Amino acid sequence: MVRALFEGILPARLLMQVDLDTLQALPTHFVSSRNRDREADGVWCVRRRDRDEMLYLLILLEHQSSQDYIMSVRCMGYIALLYEDWVMRQKLTPSHPLPAVLPIVIYSGASRWRSPMAVSELLDPPPVGLEPYQPQMRYLVLDTGDLVGKGNLPSENLAALMFSLEHNQGLEHTQEILQTILRLSQGPKLRELRRAFFLWVRHVLLPRSLPSTVTLPAVHDLKEITTMLTTQSHDWSLRWRQEGRQEGRQEGRQEGWQEGRQEGASSLLEDLLSRKFGPLPPNIIARVRQADTPQLRAWSLNLLDATTLAEVFVE
């Protein structure tokens, strides 16, 4: 799956610089020198073609619909722990410096990813002369909903098919994707992958997508679940559409109202802050635009008595 991620989704300029035949998974458990345990979602390494060194890939999975405003800080923490582990194993020498790291965030929420992409975007503007000493720490985000929506993912790539399943267009579409996955995952080497797809579809995707009136029959592998969808799709699709129309209209109105209210409150607070304190720094603008409605209300009340911009954002 990681190889498919590289081959079909990551930038071509990066793909040309690595030897995918050397991909290997590493332990994801890091212990820093202060004994603070952290767990990342996946760490892989791959040999670079331009030199006899490895590139480390820190892959973080964000399967949530809400934004993670401090994702760049999380990435920075994980990478620092990876480097500490490297140093503790006495690998750091003048002839063997710390390896390059690519942090990748895979996000599957319904809304588009809007959180700051670098630690530098979270910082107050530093005094003149201190800019070179501020952390940057940028990560690469793969917003699966955005990638699927643009329609330019490869059609027979397992990672792309996984993203399409997450953002499927209905039962018939799901059935087509699963048939393709089943065809591409044949053979004993991919048995574990087929099992992982089956478990996710059976216990997460279908219960989340089908009407509550549907009782799933007993199935034991990906082939059986694909056959089941083929035989049941017409009846289930009709019931899905009938139950989904009313629920979709109601949820759409509610979500649209809430999003519109939040965007209005965000825009108003931004205008008021600019009027009182002058041009706002980028990190403050990003913070206001990412905040939920209760937080915006609290900051708006703080604004009444605040004499400085910092006082508005006191918790």
C-alpha positions as CSV (number, residue, x, y, z in Angstrom):
1,M,0.0,0.0,0.0
2,V,2.9,2.4,0.8
3,R,4.4,1.5,-2.6
4,A,1.1,2.2,-4.3
5,L,0.9,5.5,-2.4
6,F,4.3,6.5,-3.9
7,E,3.6,5.3,-7.4
8,G,0.2,6.8,-7.8
9,I,-0.2,9.8,-5.5
10,L,3.1,11.4,-4.4
11,P,4.9,14.0,-6.6
12,A,6.7,12.5,-9.6
13,R,9.9,14.4,-8.7
14,L,10.1,12.5,-5.4
15,L,9.3,9.2,-7.0
16,M,12.3,9.5,-9.3
17,Q,14.7,9.9,-6.4
18,V,13.9,6.8,-4.5
19,D,14.2,3.0,-5.1
20,L,10.8,1.5,-4.1
21,D,12.2,-2.0,-4.1
22,T,14.0,-1.1,-0.9
23,L,10.9,0.1,1.1
24,Q,10.8,-1.4,4.6
25,A,8.7,-0.7,7.6
26,L,10.3,0.4,10.9
27,P,9.1,0.2,14.5
28,T,6.8,3.1,15.2
29,H,7.5,3.3,19.0
30,F,9.9,6.0,20.0
31,V,11.2,6.7,23.5
32,S,13.0,10.0,23.9
33,S,15.8,10.7,26.3
34,R,13.2,11.9,28.8
35,N,11.3,8.7,28.6
36,R,8.2,10.2,27.0
37,D,6.5,7.6,24.9
38,R,5.0,8.5,21.6
39,E,3.4,6.3,18.9
40,A,3.3,7.4,15.2
41,D,1.0,5.7,12.7
42,G,3.8,4.4,10.4
43,V,7.5,4.9,9.7
44,W,9.1,3.6,6.6
45,C,12.5,4.0,5.0
46,V,13.5,3.8,1.3
47,R,16.9,4.2,-0.3
48,R,17.7,7.3,-2.2
49,R,18.9,7.0,-5.8
50,D,21.1,10.1,-5.6
51,R,23.3,8.7,-2.8
52,D,23.7,5.6,-0.7
53,E,21.5,6.9,2.1
54,M,17.9,6.3,3.3
55,L,14.9,8.6,3.2
56,Y,12.6,8.2,6.2
57,L,8.9,8.5,5.7
58,L,6.7,9.5,8.7
59,I,3.1,8.6,7.7
60,L,0.4,10.0,10.0
61,L,-3.2,9.0,9.5
62,E,-5.9,11.5,10.5
63,H,-9.3,9.7,10.1
64,Q,-11.4,12.5,11.6
65,S,-13.6,15.1,10.2
66,S,-12.3,17.9,12.4
67,Q,-9.1,19.8,11.7
68,D,-5.9,19.3,13.7
69,Y,-4.6,22.8,14.1
70,I,-1.3,21.8,15.6
71,M,-0.5,18.9,13.2
72,S,2.8,20.6,12.3
73,V,3.8,20.6,16.0
74,R,2.9,16.9,16.2
75,C,5.1,16.1,13.2
76,M,7.9,18.1,14.6
77,G,7.7,16.1,17.9
78,Y,7.6,12.7,16.1
79,I,10.6,13.6,14.0
80,A,12.6,14.9,17.0
81,L,12.0,11.5,18.7
82,L,13.0,9.6,15.6
83,Y,16.3,11.6,15.5
84,E,16.9,11.0,19.2
85,D,16.5,7.3,18.6
86,W,18.9,7.6,15.8
87,V,21.5,9.3,18.0
88,M,21.0,6.9,20.9
89,R,21.8,4.0,18.6
90,Q,25.1,5.9,17.9
91,K,24.4,6.3,14.2
92,L,25.2,10.0,14.1
93,T,28.8,10.7,12.9
94,P,30.3,13.4,10.8
95,S,30.3,11.0,7.8
96,H,26.7,9.8,8.6
97,P,24.5,12.8,9.3
98,L,20.8,12.6,10.3
99,P,18.6,11.3,7.5
100,A,16.1,13.3,5.6
101,V,12.5,12.8,6.7
102,L,9.2,13.3,4.7
103,P,6.2,13.7,7.0
104,I,3.0,12.7,5.2
105,V,-0.5,13.4,6.7
106,I,-3.3,11.3,5.2
107,Y,-6.6,12.9,5.9
108,S,-10.0,11.4,5.1
109,G,-12.5,13.9,6.6
110,A,-15.5,15.2,4.7
111,S,-14.3,18.8,4.8
112,R,-11.1,20.0,3.1
113,W,-7.9,20.2,5.1
114,R,-7.4,23.8,6.2
115,S,-5.0,23.6,9.2
116,P,-1.7,25.3,9.0
117,M,0.9,23.3,7.0
118,A,4.0,24.5,8.9
119,V,5.0,25.4,12.5
120,S,6.1,28.8,11.2
121,E,2.5,29.6,10.4
122,L,1.6,29.1,14.1
123,L,4.3,31.5,15.4
124,D,4.0,35.2,16.3
125,P,6.2,37.2,13.9
126,P,9.7,37.2,15.5
127,P,11.7,40.3,16.1
128,V,13.9,41.4,13.2
129,G,17.0,39.3,13.1
130,L,15.5,36.3,14.8
131,E,13.8,34.8,11.7
132,P,16.6,32.3,10.9
133,Y,16.2,30.8,14.4
134,Q,12.5,29.9,14.2
135,P,11.3,26.4,13.4
136,Q,9.7,25.7,10.0
137,M,8.6,22.0,10.0
138,R,6.4,21.7,7.0
139,Y,4.4,18.5,6.2
140,L,2.8,17.0,3.1
141,V,-0.9,16.5,3.4
142,L,-2.9,14.1,1.2
143,D,-6.5,15.2,1.5
144,T,-8.2,12.1,0.2
145,G,-11.5,13.7,-0.4
146,D,-9.9,16.5,-2.4
147,L,-7.8,14.0,-4.4
148,V,-10.9,11.9,-5.2
149,G,-13.0,14.9,-6.0
150,K,-10.5,16.2,-8.6
151,G,-10.8,12.8,-10.4
152,N,-7.2,12.5,-11.5
153,L,-6.2,9.5,-9.3
154,P,-4.9,6.4,-11.1
155,S,-7.7,3.9,-11.7
156,E,-5.8,0.7,-10.8
157,N,-3.7,1.8,-7.8
158,L,-4.6,0.2,-4.4
159,A,-4.0,3.4,-2.4
160,A,-6.1,5.4,-4.8
161,L,-8.9,2.8,-4.6
162,M,-8.8,2.9,-0.8
163,F,-9.3,6.6,-1.0
164,S,-12.2,6.2,-3.5
165,L,-13.8,3.7,-1.1
166,E,-13.6,6.2,1.7
167,H,-15.4,8.8,-0.4
168,N,-17.6,6.4,-2.5
169,Q,-20.6,7.7,-4.5
170,G,-23.0,4.9,-3.5
171,L,-23.4,1.2,-3.3
172,E,-22.9,0.5,-7.0
173,H,-19.7,2.6,-7.0
174,T,-18.5,0.7,-3.9
175,Q,-19.2,-2.6,-5.7
176,E,-17.1,-1.6,-8.7
177,I,-14.2,-0.5,-6.6
178,L,-14.2,-3.7,-4.6
179,Q,-14.2,-5.8,-7.8
180,T,-11.1,-3.9,-8.9
181,I,-9.4,-4.3,-5.6
182,L,-10.1,-8.0,-5.6
183,R,-8.6,-8.4,-9.0
184,L,-5.5,-6.4,-8.1
185,S,-4.8,-8.2,-4.8
186,Q,-4.7,-11.8,-6.1
187,G,-2.0,-14.1,-4.9
188,P,-0.5,-15.3,-1.6
189,K,1.7,-12.3,-1.2
190,L,-1.3,-10.0,-0.8
191,R,-3.4,-12.2,1.4
192,E,-2.9,-10.0,4.4
193,L,-3.8,-6.9,2.4
194,R,-7.0,-8.6,1.2
195,R,-7.9,-9.5,4.8
196,A,-7.3,-5.9,5.9
197,F,-9.6,-4.6,3.1
198,F,-12.3,-7.1,4.0
199,L,-12.2,-6.2,7.7
200,W,-12.4,-2.5,7.1
201,V,-15.3,-2.8,4.5
202,R,-17.3,-5.3,6.6
203,H,-16.9,-3.6,10.0
204,V,-16.5,0.1,9.1
205,L,-17.6,1.1,5.6
206,L,-20.8,-0.9,5.1
207,P,-22.3,-0.3,8.6
208,R,-21.6,3.4,8.1
209,S,-23.0,3.6,4.6
210,L,-26.0,1.2,4.5
211,P,-29.5,2.0,5.9
212,S,-30.0,0.9,9.5
213,T,-32.7,-1.6,8.2
214,V,-30.1,-3.7,6.4
215,T,-28.8,-6.7,8.3
216,L,-25.5,-7.9,6.8
217,P,-25.2,-11.7,6.2
218,A,-22.2,-13.6,7.4
219,V,-19.2,-13.2,5.1
220,H,-15.6,-14.3,5.6
221,D,-13.4,-12.7,2.9
222,L,-13.3,-9.9,0.3
223,K,-14.5,-12.2,-2.5
224,E,-17.6,-13.1,-0.5
225,I,-18.4,-9.5,0.4
226,T,-18.0,-8.5,-3.3
227,T,-20.4,-11.3,-4.3
228,M,-22.8,-10.2,-1.7
229,L,-22.9,-6.6,-2.9
230,T,-23.4,-7.9,-6.5
231,T,-26.5,-9.9,-5.5
232,Q,-28.0,-7.4,-3.1
233,S,-27.0,-4.1,-4.6
234,H,-30.3,-3.3,-6.4
235,D,-32.5,-3.7,-3.3
236,W,-30.0,-2.0,-1.0
237,S,-29.5,0.9,-3.3
238,L,-33.2,1.6,-3.6
239,R,-33.6,1.6,0.2
240,W,-30.4,3.6,0.6
241,R,-31.7,6.3,-1.7
242,Q,-35.2,6.3,-0.2
243,E,-33.9,6.7,3.4
244,G,-31.0,8.8,2.4
245,R,-32.9,11.6,0.6
246,Q,-34.7,12.8,3.7
247,E,-31.7,12.4,6.0
248,G,-29.4,14.0,3.4
249,R,-31.7,17.0,3.0
250,Q,-32.0,17.5,6.8
251,E,-28.3,17.0,7.4
252,G,-27.4,19.3,4.5
253,R,-29.6,22.1,5.8
254,Q,-28.2,21.7,9.3
255,E,-24.5,21.5,8.2
256,G,-25.0,24.4,5.8
257,W,-26.6,26.6,8.5
258,Q,-23.8,25.7,11.0
259,E,-21.0,26.3,8.5
260,G,-22.5,29.6,7.4
261,R,-22.9,30.8,10.9
262,Q,-19.4,29.8,11.8
263,E,-17.9,31.5,8.7
264,G,-19.9,34.7,9.4
265,A,-18.7,34.8,13.0
266,S,-15.1,34.2,11.9
267,S,-15.3,36.9,9.3
268,L,-16.9,39.4,11.7
269,L,-14.3,38.8,14.5
270,E,-11.5,39.1,11.9
271,D,-12.8,42.5,10.8
272,L,-13.2,43.7,14.4
273,L,-9.7,42.6,15.4
274,S,-8.3,44.4,12.3
275,R,-10.3,47.6,13.1
276,K,-9.0,47.7,16.7
277,F,-5.4,46.4,16.4
278,G,-4.5,47.0,12.8
279,P,-3.3,44.4,10.2
280,L,-3.4,40.9,11.7
281,P,-0.4,38.5,11.5
282,P,-1.0,35.3,9.4
283,N,-1.0,33.0,12.4
284,I,-3.9,35.0,14.0
285,I,-5.9,35.0,10.8
286,A,-5.4,31.2,10.5
287,R,-6.4,30.7,14.1
288,V,-9.6,32.7,13.8
289,R,-10.6,30.9,10.6
290,Q,-10.1,27.4,12.1
291,A,-12.0,28.1,15.4
292,D,-15.4,26.6,16.1
293,T,-18.4,28.7,17.0
294,P,-18.1,28.5,20.9
295,Q,-14.4,29.6,20.7
296,L,-15.2,32.5,18.4
297,R,-17.9,33.7,20.8
298,A,-15.5,33.5,23.7
299,W,-12.9,35.6,21.8
300,S,-15.5,38.1,20.7
301,L,-16.4,38.7,24.4
302,N,-12.7,39.0,25.3
303,L,-12.4,41.7,22.6
304,L,-14.7,44.0,24.5
305,D,-12.2,44.5,27.3
306,A,-8.9,43.6,25.6
307,T,-6.2,46.3,25.2
308,T,-3.8,44.1,23.3
309,L,-4.3,41.4,20.7
310,A,-2.8,38.7,23.1
311,E,-5.6,39.4,25.6
312,V,-8.3,38.4,23.1
313,F,-6.9,34.9,23.0
314,V,-6.4,34.3,26.7
315,E,-8.1,31.0,27.6
